[in-house]
Amino acid sequence: MTPSRTQVPDFRALLRLLALFAVLLGVQAGPANNAHAAASFNVIAFYDGTYDAAHISFDHEANAWFPQAGAQDGFSYTATTDWSRLNAANLANYQVVMFLDDHPHTAAQQSAFQTYVAGGGGFIGFHVSAYNDNTSDWPWYHNTFLGTGTFLSNSWGPTSETLQIDDPGHPATAGLPATITSSVSEWYSWQNDLRQNPDIDILASLAPSTFPVGTDPNQTWYSGYYPIVWSHRNYRMVYNNFGHNAMDYATDTTLSSTFASAQQNRLLLQEIKWAAGQSGPVTPPPSNATGPIHGYGGKCVDVAGGNTANGTAIQLYDCNGTNAQNWSVGSARTLSALGKCMDVTSAGTANGTKVQLYDCNGTAHRSGSPAPTAPWSIRSPASASTRPGPVRPTAPACRSGRAQGRPTRAGSCPPEHGGPASRRACRALGAQSAVSREATPLYARRPRSPWKLVGARSRPPASGTGVHTGRPQPGRRLPINSGKTAGRKARRAGGGARGGGAPSGR
């Protein structure tokens, strides 16, 4: 007898469930004082609190705001200036790490953090935590993880700006309008054009309508492309360019709040939940839409071999424009390709249940329970990670490139890099001899991040005017803040606390 199967997704049932989840989870733009949720995950924030009064003001504000937000949204928040706690044993107790105003500078702490995020741990960074005047202190962090290269310039003075949402399909930006208003901040620019990095997913940037940016004519940006919030596709991380309050430096008085924008607060809270592996809002594709569906690594959801037989595996594969990757949203809100439907084998809900191609039969439930529905995520059968996190292609040295490398299998690390211990170990060690030629099939799994049709813009176009390429535009003065650079160098040399004087780059 042929076992019953369930077509996916039944979006009406999904949306009813999501509405219920939204009520239960209490997602709001900011913390409330009259409602509390049991902590479902733990956040630890590292900071110094010793450099620049504007950064210190943000530290104090964050350490007051996040515990309230956590009480409302179901997470605990621990803040510490003890960077020695950035070790494997301690990090095992936390699902998200934050850097408020710095990053680690010892080899042991850097290694512990890199291993943590490679294993699926979440990260949220702010403003000056990405600052550097030389990437050599931690090349992986600046060049690969953040993708920025060296600090280039900053706007001045601090201003509130209009941000455009560049990837509305990411769980962190779900439900936000096309543009949002930021809180007041100083803004940084970087050596690297992040749009040229396929590993970087830019979530928000300065909207063209917001220029000019700044109040000092010598440090005002008049046009260009400036990323503000972004993620690395191979990690559960988000970096935020904001985190610098306006200050009256003469009186050490805070003049603005980083948490003054309800829209930005919503973005931030959704970032944190996504980084922790929590379910977030889902926006299904529109009715009657047709096109490829992109998944992790920019690859496409694909019917294996273009085969139309019932039970054919649905997998992640290089995008090739064939009908095997052309999916349509039907009137019953099913997804179909090659005349058949995306189907969960035997209506299974267990982790590891295979997703396949099967005759469209209109079933949407099994034993009265809602069927497994979108969003889908990719899981390699060989993944041995025990920490909730994204399943992704391995780190750059563990694959031969996004254009030809499919997600790899465990056991491919050469002996000199730890042998076949695990796929995660290979990622951490950053070496792999070859890329598996076997495509990774789709498996049903608890939601990670939504699939989206290609028509949804996930990043700005590569061409256009005002592209910031790492050099000042002709006729525009974009000076590096020499006071900030000098202050950081002094601090690295043990210069002690700074926070009373105004930045000399103003």
Residue pairs with C-beta under 8 A, 6 or more apart in sequence:
3 345
3 346
4 346
4 347
4 363
4 366
5 343
5 344
5 345
5 346
5 347
5 358
5 361
5 363
6 343
6 344
6 347
6 363
6 364
6 365
6 366
6 371
6 372
7 332
7 334
7 341
7 342
7 343
7 358
7 360
7 361
7 362
7 363
7 364
7 371
8 334
8 335
8 341
8 342
8 343
8 344
8 355
8 371
8 372
8 373
8 374
9 284
9 333
9 334
9 335
9 371
9 372
9 373
9 374
10 332
10 333
10 364
10 365
10 370
10 371
10 373
11 284
11 333
11 373
11 374
12 333
13 364
13 365
13 370
13 371
13 373
14 282
14 284
14 370
14 373
14 374
15 284
17 370
18 281
18 282
21 279
22 281
25 37
25 73
25 74
25 278
25 279
26 35
26 37
26 72
26 73
26 74
27 73
27 266
27 269
27 270
27 273
27 280
27 281
28 72
28 73
28 266
28 269
29 262
29 263
29 265
29 266
29 269
30 65
30 69
30 259
30 262
30 265
30 266
31 65
31 68
31 69
31 70
31 71
31 72
31 73
32 68
32 72
33 68
35 71
35 72
36 71
36 72
37 71
37 72
37 73
37 74
38 74
39 70
39 74
39 75
39 76
40 74
40 75
40 278
41 74
41 75
41 76
41 95
41 96
41 276
41 277
41 278
42 75
42 76
42 78
42 93
42 94
42 95
42 96
43 66
43 70
43 75
43 76
43 77
43 78
43 94
43 95
43 96
43 97
43 98
43 272
43 276
44 77
44 78
44 79
44 80
44 85
44 90
44 91
44 93
44 94
44 96
44 97
44 98
45 62
45 63
45 66
45 77
45 78
45 79
45 80
45 97
45 98
45 99
45 100
46 80
46 81
46 83
46 85
46 86
46 97
46 98
46 99
46 100
46 102
46 104
47 59
47 62
47 63
47 79
47 80
47 81
47 99
47 100
47 101
47 102
48 59
48 81
48 101
48 102
49 55
49 56
49 59
49 60
49 81
49 101
50 56
50 491
50 496
50 497
50 498
50 499
51 101
51 102
51 128
51 487
51 488
51 491
51 497
51 498
51 499
52 128
52 244
52 484
52 487
52 498
52 499
52 503
53 247
53 249
53 252
53 499
53 500
54 158
54 186
54 244
54 245
54 246
54 247
55 101
55 127
55 128
55 243
55 244
55 499
56 101
56 499
57 245
57 247
57 254
58 100
58 101
58 126
58 127
58 243
58 244
58 245
58 258
59 100
59 101
61 245
61 254
61 257
61 258
61 259
62 79
62 100
62 126
62 243
62 258
63 79
65 259
66 77
66 79
67 77
69 75
69 77
69 265
69 269
70 76
70 77
73 269
73 272
73 273
75 96
75 272
75 276
78 94
79 100
83 104
83 106
83 109
84 109
86 97
86 104
86 109
86 112
86 113
87 108
87 109
87 112
88 112
88 115
88 116
91 97
91 112
91 113
91 116
91 121
94 121
95 121
95 122
95 275
95 276
95 277
95 387
95 388
96 121
96 122
96 123
96 124
96 272
96 275
96 276
97 113
97 116
97 117
97 121
97 122
97 123
97 124
98 123
98 124
98 125
98 126
99 123
99 124
99 125
99 126
99 129
100 126
100 129
100 243
101 126
101 127
101 128
101 129
101 243
102 128
102 129
103 125
103 129
103 130
103 138
103 141
104 110
104 113
104 138
105 137
105 138
105 492
110 138
110 140
110 141
114 140
114 141
114 145
114 428
115 428
117 123
117 145
117 235
117 236
117 237
118 235
118 395
118 424
118 427
118 428
119 385
119 387
119 389
119 424
119 428
120 236
120 277
120 385
120 387
120 388
120 389
120 390
121 236
121 387
121 389
122 236
122 237
122 272
122 274
122 275
122 276
122 277
122 389
123 235
123 236
123 237
123 238
123 275
124 237
124 238
124 239
124 240
124 268
124 271
124 272
124 275
125 146
125 237
125 238
125 239
125 240
126 239
126 240
126 242
126 243
127 185
127 186
127 188
127 240
127 241
127 242
127 243
127 244
128 243
128 244
129 239
129 243
130 142
130 146
130 148
130 151
130 188
130 190
130 239
131 151
131 188
131 484
131 488
132 138
132 142
132 150
132 151
132 488
133 150
133 151
133 485
133 488
133 489
134 150
135 142
135 143
135 149
135 150
137 492
142 148
142 149
142 150
143 149
143 192
144 199
144 395
144 396
145 232
145 235
145 237
146 232
146 239
147 192
147 194
147 197
147 199
147 200
147 230
147 232
148 190
148 191
148 192
148 194
149 190
149 191
149 192
149 470
150 190
150 191
151 188
151 189
151 190
151 191
151 480
151 485
152 188
152 189
152 190
152 191
152 470
152 478
152 480
153 188
153 189
153 219
153 472
153 478
153 479
153 480
153 481
154 186
154 187
154 188
154 189
154 219
154 481
154 484
154 505
155 186
155 187
155 213
155 214
155 219
155 220
155 221
156 186
156 214
156 215
156 216
156 219
156 220
156 481
156 503
156 505
156 506
157 186
157 214
157 215
157 216
157 246
157 506
158 184
158 185
158 186
158 244
158 245
158 246
158 256
159 184
159 185
159 187
159 213
159 214
159 215
160 181
160 182
160 183
160 184
160 185
160 256
160 261
161 181
161 182
161 187
161 206
161 207
161 210
161 213
162 179
162 180
162 181
162 182
162 206
162 207
162 209
162 210
163 179
163 180
163 181
163 182
163 204
163 205
163 206
163 207
163 210
163 228
163 229
163 264
164 178
164 179
164 204
164 205
164 206
164 207
164 208
165 173
165 176
165 177
165 178
165 179
165 180
165 203
165 204
166 202
166 203
166 204
166 205
166 457
166 458
166 459
166 460
167 173
167 201
167 202
167 203
167 457
167 458
167 459
168 174
168 176
168 178
168 283
168 456
168 457
169 283
169 450
169 452
169 456
169 458
170 201
170 203
170 231
170 274
170 449
170 450
170 458
171 270
171 273
171 274
171 280
171 281
171 282
171 449
171 450
172 203
172 229
172 231
172 238
172 267
172 270
172 271
172 274
172 280
173 203
173 204
173 267
173 270
174 270
174 280
174 281
174 282
174 283
174 450
175 266
175 281
175 283
176 263
176 266
176 267
177 263
179 207
179 209
180 204
180 261
180 263
180 264
180 267
181 261
181 263
181 264
182 228
182 242
182 261
182 264
183 242
183 256
183 257
183 258
183 259
183 260
183 261
183 264
184 245
184 246
184 255
184 256
184 257
184 258
184 260
185 241
185 242
185 243
185 244
185 245
185 258
186 244
187 206
187 213
187 221
187 226
187 228
187 241
187 242
188 241
189 221
189 224
189 226
189 468
189 478
190 470
191 470
192 470
193 225
193 467
193 468
193 469
193 470
194 200
194 202
194 227
194 230
195 202
195 225
195 227
195 459
195 460
195 462
195 467
196 462
198 233
198 298
198 402
199 232
199 233
199 234
199 396
199 402
200 230
200 231
200 232
200 233
201 230
201 231
201 232
201 233
201 458
201 459
202 227
202 229
202 230
202 459
202 460
203 229
203 230
203 231
203 238
203 267
204 227
204 228
204 229
204 230
204 267
205 225
205 226
205 227
205 228
205 229
205 460
206 213
206 221
206 224
206 225
206 226
206 228
208 223
208 466
211 221
211 222
211 223
211 224
212 220
212 221
212 222
213 220
213 221
213 226
214 220
214 221
216 506
218 477
218 479
219 477
219 478
219 479
219 481
219 505
219 506
221 476
221 478
222 476
223 465
223 466
223 473
223 476
224 466
224 467
224 468
224 473
224 476
225 460
225 464
225 466
225 467
225 468
226 241
226 468
227 241
228 240
228 241
228 242
229 238
229 239
229 240
229 241
229 267
229 271
230 238
230 239
231 237
231 238
231 239
233 296
233 297
233 298
233 392
234 390
234 392
234 393
234 394
234 395
235 390
235 392
236 274
236 275
236 276
236 277
236 389
236 390
237 275
238 271
238 274
238 275
240 268
240 271
242 258
242 264
243 258
244 258
245 254
245 255
245 256
245 257
245 258
246 254
246 255
246 256
247 253
247 254
247 255
247 502
248 255
249 500
249 501
249 502
249 503
250 502
252 499
252 500
259 265
270 280
270 281
273 279
273 280
274 280
274 449
276 388
277 388
277 389
277 448
279 446
279 447
280 447
282 374
282 375
282 447
282 450
283 450
284 329
284 333
284 374
284 450
285 329
285 451
285 452
285 453
285 456
286 329
287 329
287 331
287 333
288 328
288 329
288 331
289 328
289 329
289 453
289 455
290 326
290 327
290 328
290 329
291 326
291 327
291 453
291 454
291 455
292 300
292 301
292 319
292 321
292 325
292 326
292 327
292 453
292 454
293 300
293 301
293 325
293 327
293 335
293 451
293 452
293 453
293 454
294 300
294 301
294 319
294 451
294 452
294 454
294 458
295 301
295 316
295 376
295 377
295 378
295 451
296 316
296 377
296 378
296 390
296 391
296 392
296 393
296 407
297 316
297 392
297 393
297 402
297 407
298 319
298 402
299 316
299 317
299 318
299 319
299 406
300 316
300 317
300 318
300 319
300 320
300 325
301 314
301 315
301 316
301 325
301 327
301 376
301 442
301 451
302 314
302 315
302 316
302 317
302 324
302 325
302 439
303 312
303 313
303 314
303 315
303 324
303 325
303 337
303 338
303 357
304 312
304 313
304 314
304 315
304 317
304 324
304 439
304 441
305 312
305 324
306 322
306 323
306 324
306 338
307 357
308 338
308 339
308 340
308 357
309 357
310 340
310 356
310 357
310 358
310 359
311 345
311 356
311 357
311 358
312 356
312 357
313 354
313 355
313 356
313 357
313 441
313 442
314 342
314 355
314 356
314 357
314 441
314 442
315 439
315 440
315 441
315 442
316 378
316 406
316 407
316 439
316 440
316 441
316 442
317 325
317 406
317 439
318 403
318 404
318 406
319 325
323 337
323 338
324 337
324 338
325 337
326 337
327 335
327 336
327 337
327 342
327 453
328 335
328 336
328 337
329 335
330 336
330 341
330 360
332 362
332 364
334 341
334 342
334 360
335 341
335 342
335 374
336 342
336 360
337 357
338 357
340 357
340 358
340 359
340 360
341 357
341 358
341 359
341 360
341 361
342 355
342 356
342 357
343 355
343 356
343 357
343 358
344 353
344 355
344 356
344 371
344 372
344 444
345 353
345 354
345 355
345 356
346 353
347 363
347 366
347 371
347 372
348 372
348 444
349 369
349 372
349 444
350 444
351 443
351 444
351 445
351 446
352 379
352 381
352 443
352 444
352 445
353 372
353 443
353 444
354 441
354 442
354 443
354 444
355 376
355 441
355 442
355 443
355 444
363 371
364 371
365 371
372 444
374 450
374 451
375 447
375 448
375 449
375 450
375 451
376 442
376 444
376 445
376 451
377 390
377 391
377 445
377 447
377 448
377 449
378 391
378 392
378 407
378 440
378 442
378 443
379 391
379 440
379 442
379 443
379 445
380 391
380 407
380 408
380 409
380 410
380 423
380 440
381 440
381 441
381 443
382 409
382 410
382 411
382 423
383 391
383 410
383 423
383 424
384 410
384 422
384 423
384 424
385 391
385 423
385 424
390 448
390 449
391 407
391 448
392 407
393 399
393 402
393 405
393 406
393 407
393 408
394 407
394 408
394 423
394 426
394 427
394 432
395 427
395 428
395 430
396 430
397 430
397 431
397 432
398 408
398 413
398 426
398 427
398 430
398 431
398 432
399 405
399 408
399 432
399 435
400 434
400 435
404 435
405 435
406 435
406 436
406 437
406 438
406 439
406 440
407 436
407 440
408 423
408 426
408 432
408 435
408 436
409 423
409 436
409 438
410 420
410 422
410 423
410 426
411 420
412 420
412 426
412 432
412 433
412 434
412 435
412 436
413 419
413 420
413 421
413 425
413 426
413 429
413 431
413 432
413 433
414 431
414 432
414 433
416 431
417 426
417 429
417 430
417 431
417 432
418 425
418 426
418 429
426 432
452 458
466 473
472 478
479 505
480 505
481 503
481 504
481 505
482 504
482 505
483 503
483 504
483 505
483 506
484 503
484 505
486 504
487 495
487 498
487 503
490 498
491 498
